[in-house]
């Protein structure tokens, strides 16, 4: 089998419903020029990956990726994964671009094998609980109201994205614990908003409130700062979400004693290959590898990775609308379509009339 074409199909996505993250970070955007990367083979199988930054992807495919991929065997994923990392030395790909080729190649391989991706990866489960992962709401009272709705809709756990103000966020976390009681698993994501002093302050509140994990308290450039944080608080840290280097950088966090949980995802860890390497690395140390984000490829990762706890389901609005993938019992279920399943989104695929006819 050989790669015969590498295509970028630009799509315009409508503006997302208004929402925001912590102070200092942009929230929802207007219309987006996104793109699907499509890798076509001479045996009629194609592989697809989605990128929210279509113009950036288009440029990189034209200049670097298409010439590298044409004529290659698409089943030689390890070889091609390393080739992309070699090219990254020159291009410094955005972290969300680094794994797109790999994800598309896994999609192609799963279609050729006539299996859903998670089964090709080995498969571990067919359902997993979903945590309700909030955007940033205006007040503590609104957060508590949203939490009530999430629990009523069947979500078994709640993760907060708050304001990025250490004192205010700490009070929110303590209030939420008092509100929902001792048995609901709670997590907190700092969205890399703190320096060490404020990270310690919030961490001590999370410890008092018995939160399951403390995610991305600081930018992940300084492992030393995370070591100091671990010495100062007893709440488990979840680290290495958006740091460059996939499993390699994650290994440094683990070796430094900073991790009880690590993040993994197709988007930020170099595609499916990098995500699975990260999960296996964590498993070797009896750590959990929590899958970041609610994209369809991450549903497959949730089904394939033994040492993960929750699917992350983003709650953007109040009133809360439960994500369609999550059932009334707060579970997601394994996809049944072959490959990853981008083809189920036929309204958005720009080549939809060609799907299944190559």
N, C-alpha and C positions, 0 to 999 in steps of 0.2 A: 504494500500500500504506500502511496506517495501523496504528499500535499500538492495540489494543483492550483489552489487559489487561496489568498488571504484577503478578506474583505472587511471593510469598515462601513457599517450602515448607520448613518446619523438619524436620530429620532428626536423630535421635540416633545418634551414632557411638560404637562401643565404645571402651573405653580402648585406647590404643596399647600395644604391648609396651614394657616399661620401658627407657628410655634417657635419657642426659643430654647436655647441652652443657657448655661450659666452666664453671668455678667462677663462681658469681654469676648464672647464667642458669637458668631453669626448663627441664626436659626434657620427657619424655613427660607427657601429661595423662590424667586420667580421662575418663569419658564426655563427649562434646562435643555441644552443641546447635548444629549447623551448619545450613546452608540452601542451597537452590538458588534463584537468581533466575531467573525465567522471564518472558520478554517475548513476548507473543502478538500476532499480526497478523491482519488481516481477510482475508488470502489463504491462511490455513492453515499458515503457517510460524511456528515459534517459535524463540527463541534462549535459551540456557541459560548460566549461569555459577555457579560454586560458591564459597561463602564459609564458612570455618570458624567464623565468629562470627555465628551465625544471629540472635540477639536484637538485636545492633547493626544488622545489615542490615534486619531487620524494622522497627525504629523509623525508620530513614532512608528506607526506601521509603514508609512510611505518611505521614511528615511532608513529605518533600521530593521524592522521585524519581518516585513514581507521578503526582502532579499535573503534573509537568514533562513526562512522557513520553507520557501518553495523548493520542491524536490525531495524534502526530508520525509522519512517514515514517521507518520504521526503517532505510532505506537512506541517510539523511542523517547518516552517522556523524560526519563532521567537525563539522557544526553541533552535534550532540548531545554530542560530546566536549568542545567549548568550553562548552556550557551546564553540563555537570557541573563543569568548572573554575570557572565563575562561582559556582555554588552552594557550592563548596568554600570560597570566600572567607568565607561565613557559617558553614558547618558545620565546617570543618577536618576533612574526612573522614579516618578512618584510612587509611593508605596502601594497605592491602589492599582497601578498598572503592572507592577512586577509579576503578579501571578495570573494575569488574564490569559496569556497563551496556554499556560499549564491547565487552567480551568477548562478552556475550550478543548484541549486535547483529551482530558478525562471525559468530557461529554461525548466526544467522538468515540472514544474507546468503549464507553458503556453502551452506546448505540450499536457498535459493531458486535459487542458481546450479547446484545439484546437483554440488558439488565438495567435496573435503576442503579444510579451511581453508588448508593450506599452499599448495595450488595456486591458490586465489583470491588469496593474497598474492603470487603470482608463482612460487614454487617454485624451489629451487636444487639440491636433492639428494633422494635417497630413502633414505639411511642415513647414520649418523654414529656415531663411537666414543663410548662412555660412560665417564666417569670414576667410580670408586668413591669416593663422598664419605662419609667416616666420621662417625659421632657420636663422643662422647668416651668412650674406654675407660679402664680403671683404671690400667694400667701400660704402660710402654714395651714390655715383652715381649708384652703382649696386642695392642698396636698392630701389632707385627711379625708376630704370628701371623695377625691379620686381614688384613694386607697380603698374606701368602703365599696365603691363601684366595682373596682377590680376584683375584690374578694367575692362580691355578689355574682360576678360574671364567671367565676370558677377559677380564676388565677390563684395558685397556691402560694405565691411568693411575690415580693415587691422590691424593685430596685429604684433608688432615687437618683435623679440628676437634679441638683438643687442650684443655689445662686452663686456659689463660689465665694461666699462670705463666711469665714470660719465660725464666727460666733453664731450667726443666724442659722447656718447649716447644722451646727451641733445641736442647737435647740430644736430644730425640726426633727432630727433623728431621734432625740429623746422623746419628743411629743408623739411621733409616729409609733414608737414602741409602746408607750403608755396607751395609745389609742387602740391598737390591734391586739394587744396582749402578748404573752410570752412565747406563743407557739408558732406564730407566722414567721417564716424565714424572711429576713430583711437584708438588703445589700445597699451599699452607697457607692456612687461613682463621683469622684472629685473632678473629672474631666480635666485633670492636670492643672488645676487652678491655684495651687498653694505653693508657698515656699516651705522649708522644713518646719519652722516654728508653728505655722498655721496647720500644717499637716499633722503634727503631733497633737495640737489642741483638738482637732476634729477626731483623730484616732482614739483619743481617750474617751470621748463621748460615745463613739461607736462601741468601744469596749464595754462601757457601762450599760449600753443598750443591747448588748449581746447580738451584734450584727454578724451575719455569716461571713461577709468579706468587705474589705475596704479597697476599692478599685481606683487605679490611676490617680493617686493623690497629687503627684508632681509630674512634670515633664520627665520623660524617661531617659534623659541624657546622662544623669548622674546616678550610677549604681551606689556610690558611697552615701549619697543622701538617703537612699532607700535603706541602706544598712543602718544608718543612724535612726531612721524611723522605726525599724524593726526592734531596735534596742529600747525604744521609748514607749511603745504601745503593744498590747497583746491581741488586738483584733487581727485576724488573718489578712495578709495582703494579697491582692490579685494584681499581677504586674505583667509588663511586656506586651501591651496591647498594640501600640502603633510604632514601637521602636524598630528601626531598620535592622536587618540581619536575620529575620525569621527565627528558626530554631537556634541559630548560632548565638544571637544576642540573648535569647531567652535562657540559654545555657549559662551565660554569665550571671544573670539574675539569680538563677538557682544555686550556682556555685558560691555566690556571695551570701547565701542564706536569706534572701529577701522574699522568697515565694512560698506561699502555701497553695495558691492558685496561680495559674498563668492563663493568659488569653491566647486563643487560636482562632483563625478564620481564614477563608480563602482570600479575602480582600487585603488583609494586612500581613499575611505570612507567606506570600509567594505561591498563591494558588492552593489547589488541593494537596499537591505534594508537600509543600511547606507546612500546611496546616496539620497534616498527618504526622510529619516528622516532629513537629512541636508537641503534639499530643503523646506520641510514643516516648519522646524525651521526658516529658513530665511523668508519665506512667512509670518510667524506670526509677524515679525518685519517690514513688507513691504520692505524687501530687495530682491535683485535678487540673484538667485543661478545659476551661469554659469557652464555649463557642460564642464569638461576638457577632451580633447582628442577626437580622431576620430575613436575609436573602435566601432564595431557594437552595443555592448550593450549600448554605450553612445548615439547612434542614437535613440534607444528606450527611453532613459531618456529624450532626447530633445523633444520627442513627448508627453511625459507624464507629464513633469514639467511645470506648467503655468508660473512661474516667472524666465524664462531663455530667453536670447536674441538671442544668436547665437550658431550654431554648429561650432566647431573648426576644420578647415580643414588645415592640415599641408602642407606648401609649401616648399619642400625640394630642388628644383632645379631651375636653370636658364639656359635655358628657362623654364618658368613655365608650369607645366602640371596640369591641373585642376583635382582634385580627381574625380573618376568615380561616386561617390555618389552625386556629386554636378552638377546640371543642368546648362544650359546656362544662366538662370536667377539668378544664385547664390543661389539656394534653394536645400535643401535635402528633401527627401520625406519619409513618414512612410514605414517601411518594411511591406511586405505582408505575408511572410512565418510565420508559427506557431513557437512559441518559440522565441529565439533570432536570429537564422539564421546562426549559424556556419556551418550548413550542406551545405550551398551554396558554401563553400570553399572545394569542394570535392577533389580537387587535393592534399590538404594538410592533410586531415583527415586520420590518419593511419588506422582507422577501417572502411573506407568509404564503403567497400563491405558489412558491417553489418548495415549501417545506414538505418533505416526504417524496419529492419527485426527482431528486438528484440521482 
